[in-house]
């Protein structure tokens, strides 16, 4: 599966997550964390593989999507846990500034 196909599948999983009614807060939280972690794993993969242009394009698309779907304190915790191993400090700041996470700062 290509990086673009993996990204599309994760976006679909995120949409499904948003439409799902969970039995508990912990089950909902676990699903959210799994999706964010999978996106960050894909981001790491995109940065390590592929041509520079494709890597940069898919990386920015993933970061922009994380801006769209991030806003809870657990999202920030997941993002911070992947900084600097996956996200640079600048990318983390960008996500915070361009997402609902900005309300916490």
Secondary structure as UniProt FT lines:
FT   HELIX           3..19
FT   HELIX           25..48
FT   HELIX           52..69
FT   HELIX           73..81
FT   TURN            84..86
FT   HELIX           89..97
FT   HELIX           100..104
//
